[in-house]
């Protein structure tokens, strides 16, 4: 399961509106190699659900995750911060053994 905080849900709705996308777009979350810790999160909007996707829904937000990325993301909470330390989506990932200072990459 992947969870979404209220703040992340609000920001997703705002971005969909600003980008002129319909509420039919889903949030695709994946993990790719790279970053200073070895793995990086990738977040995008996608109107298509692939056969290989796992689909989660929390607070009305549909989240798509490919099976390979799911191993790294189970139990993760998607949050949004607009505080003094930076603005952006944050992944609270219980599977990460180490994260970089910017929070965009991690290792297991």
C-alpha positions as CSV (number, residue, x, y, z in Angstrom):
1,X,0.0,0.0,0.0
2,X,1.1,3.6,-0.7
3,X,-0.6,6.3,1.3
4,X,-1.1,10.0,0.5
5,X,-1.2,12.8,3.1
6,X,-3.9,15.5,2.9
7,X,-1.2,18.1,1.9
8,X,0.0,15.9,-0.9
9,X,-3.5,15.4,-2.2
10,X,-4.1,19.1,-2.2
11,X,-0.9,19.7,-4.2
12,X,-1.7,17.0,-6.7
13,X,-5.1,18.6,-7.3
14,X,-3.5,22.0,-7.7
15,X,-0.9,20.6,-10.2
16,X,-3.5,18.8,-12.2
17,X,-5.5,22.0,-12.5
18,X,-2.4,24.2,-13.3
19,X,-1.3,21.7,-16.0
20,X,-4.8,21.5,-17.5
21,X,-5.0,17.8,-16.9
22,X,-8.3,16.1,-15.9
23,X,-8.9,14.3,-12.7
24,X,-8.7,11.1,-14.7
25,X,-4.9,11.4,-14.6
26,X,-3.3,9.1,-12.1
27,X,-0.1,9.6,-10.1
28,X,2.7,7.3,-11.3
29,X,5.4,6.6,-8.8
30,X,8.5,4.7,-9.7
31,X,12.1,4.0,-8.6
32,X,15.0,4.5,-11.0
33,X,18.7,4.1,-10.6
34,X,20.7,7.3,-9.8
35,X,21.0,10.1,-7.3
36,X,23.6,10.4,-4.6
37,X,22.2,7.4,-2.7
38,X,21.8,5.0,-5.6
39,X,18.0,5.1,-6.2
40,X,15.7,8.0,-7.0
41,X,12.0,8.5,-6.9
42,X,10.1,9.5,-10.1
43,X,6.7,11.1,-9.9
44,X,4.5,11.9,-12.9
45,X,0.9,12.1,-14.1
46,X,-0.4,9.3,-16.3
47,X,-3.8,8.8,-17.8
48,X,-3.0,5.1,-18.7
49,X,-3.1,2.1,-16.4
50,X,-0.8,-0.6,-17.7
51,X,-1.4,-4.3,-17.2
52,X,1.8,-4.6,-15.2
53,X,0.8,-1.8,-12.8
54,X,-0.3,-2.2,-9.2
55,X,-3.0,0.4,-8.4
56,X,-3.5,1.9,-5.0
57,X,-6.1,4.5,-4.0
58,X,-5.9,6.7,-1.0
59,X,-8.0,9.8,-0.3
60,X,-9.3,9.7,-3.9
61,X,-5.9,9.7,-5.5
62,X,-5.0,6.7,-7.7
63,X,-1.4,5.7,-7.5
64,X,0.2,3.5,-10.2
65,X,3.4,1.5,-9.4
66,X,5.2,-0.9,-11.7
67,X,6.0,-4.2,-10.1
68,X,9.8,-3.7,-10.0
69,X,9.4,-0.3,-8.1
70,X,6.8,-1.8,-5.8
71,X,9.5,-3.8,-4.0
72,X,11.1,-0.5,-2.9
73,X,7.9,1.5,-2.2
74,X,5.6,-0.8,-0.2
75,X,4.5,1.1,2.9
76,X,5.6,4.5,1.6
77,X,3.7,7.7,2.4
78,X,3.7,10.5,-0.2
79,X,3.7,13.9,1.5
80,X,4.2,17.5,0.4
81,X,6.2,20.1,2.2
82,X,6.2,23.8,1.6
83,X,8.3,24.8,4.6
84,X,11.5,26.7,5.0
85,X,13.7,23.7,4.2
86,X,12.3,23.4,0.7
87,X,9.1,22.8,-1.2
88,X,8.2,19.6,-2.9
89,X,6.9,16.1,-2.6
90,X,8.5,13.9,0.0
91,X,8.6,10.1,0.3
92,X,8.4,8.7,3.8
93,X,9.7,5.2,2.9
94,X,10.2,2.6,5.7
95,X,12.3,0.5,3.3
96,X,15.0,3.1,2.9
97,X,18.0,2.4,5.0
98,X,19.7,5.7,4.0
99,X,18.5,8.9,2.2
100,X,20.3,11.8,0.9
101,X,20.0,15.3,2.3
102,X,17.6,16.5,-0.4
103,X,15.3,13.5,0.1
104,X,15.2,12.7,-3.6
105,X,17.3,9.6,-3.5
106,X,17.7,6.6,-1.2
107,X,19.2,3.2,-0.7
108,X,17.9,0.0,0.8
